Amino acid sequence: MTNELTQFERMKIVMEYVVPLIHDLQESLGAEVINRALEKRLQKGRDVAMARPRKTADFTRMAQGTEFFAAGGALEYEVIASDDNSFDMNVTHCRYAEMMEQLGGRDFGHLLVCGGDFAAADRLGMKLERSQTRMQGDDFCDFRYRRA
């Protein structure tokens, strides 16, 4: 038996602290100001990722990487296509979105939880396209990874 936490469990621990903090900041400074600051932070993360040497995209490891984030039933997803140059999947159930809803942070959850997916793709030498998320109320998240 292992005592290691899943990625979802780690994220929940962090968000149990961060979401109330963001609510306090929104109350003091305004939701628009704080949400803009979160968006800027995400862009800075992407800029840092882009400035570093990129890894060579390895699409053979995407299924394993996806399972890391889905561990413990955190995600239900369907792989649509997978080959040496792309990886496409739809996430149909997301406990991350449910967690943010329970914590009262779903309106900015796409910034805190989902937004980092783009910087991660950049670091891996990939480009991520996603037009919708469960976090923002859509029926599924459409992840489309391509070689950068």
N, C-alpha and C positions, 0 to 999 in steps of 0.2 A: 504494500500500500504506500502511495506517495503522498507527501504533504504539500506538493507544489500546487499553486493556484493556477486556474485557467486564466487566459487573457481577459475573459469576461469578468471573472471575480476580481482581478487586479483593477480593471476599469471601474467596477462598481465601488470599490474602496475609495478610489480617487474622486469619483463623481459625487459620492456622499459628502465630501468636503467642498469640492469645487462649485457645485450647483448652488448651495446656499450662499457661498461667497459671491458668486456672480449676481444672484438676486439682491444681495446687500449693495453691491456696486451699482446695479441698475437703479435701485431705489435712490441712492445718493447722487449719482451722476447722470442718470437717464439711460434707458434701454438702448436707444440709438447709438449713443456714445460708446457704450460697452460693447455692443455687437459689432460696431465698426472696428473697435480695437481688436476684437477676436479675429475678425476678417484680416486685418493687417498682420496680426501675428501668424496666421496661416500662410499668408503670402510670403512673409519673411522666412518661414520654414521651407517653403518651396524654393525661394531664392537661394538659401543656404544649400539645399539639396542639389540644385542645378549648378552651383559653383564648384561643388566637389566632383572629383573624377567619377564618372558613372560606371557602374558595373555593366558587364555584358548581360543583356536580358537572357534569362534562362527560364523559358516557359514550362520546362519539364517539372519544375518544382512548385508551380502555382497551386496544384491540387493540395500538396502538403502544406503550403502556407495558408491556404484557405481553411484547412482543417484546424490549424492553430487557433484562428479566430472563432471558429465554430465549435470548439471543444466544449463539452458539457451541455450541448444542446442550445448554444447561444445563437446559432444561425441554422436555418433550413435553406438550402440553395440547390439550384440545378445548373450543372455545367452544360452550356449550350454548344460550345466549340472549344477545342484545345488542340494546338499543334505547335510547331517550332517557332512560330511568329506571332501567335495570339492566344489569348485565353478569355473566353466570354462566359459569364455566368449571371444568373438572376438570383437574388436573395429574396425568398418569398416569406420568410418569418425572421424577425430580428428581435432578440431579447434586449439588445442594446437600446433600441427605440422604446421598448416597454419599460426598461429601467429608467430612462430619461423622463418618460411620462410619469412614472411613479414619484420621481424626485422633483417634478415640476420644472424640468429643464428641456422639454422636447422642442420648444420654440428656438432654442439655440444649440440643441444637441447635434445638428448637422455640422455646426462649426467645431464643436469640441470632439466629437466622436468620429464623424464621417470625413471631415475635412482633411485629416491627416493621411487619408488614403492616397491623395494625389502626390504629396511629398514622398511617401514610401515608394510609389511607382517610379517617380523621378530617380530616386536613389538606386533603384533596381534596373535602370536603363530602359524603362517602359514608359508609355504614355497611357494614362487612364482617361477614358471618356465615360461619363455617367450623367444621364439626363434626369434621373429621378431616384428618390430614396424612400424607404419605409419611414425613416425618421421624420420626413416632411409630409407624411400622410399618403404616399403613393402605394400602389398594390405590391410593388417589388422594387428592388434596387437593380439597376442594369449596369453591371461592371463590364467594361470592354477594354481590355488591355492590348496594346500593340507595342511593337518595337519603337523606341524613341528615335 
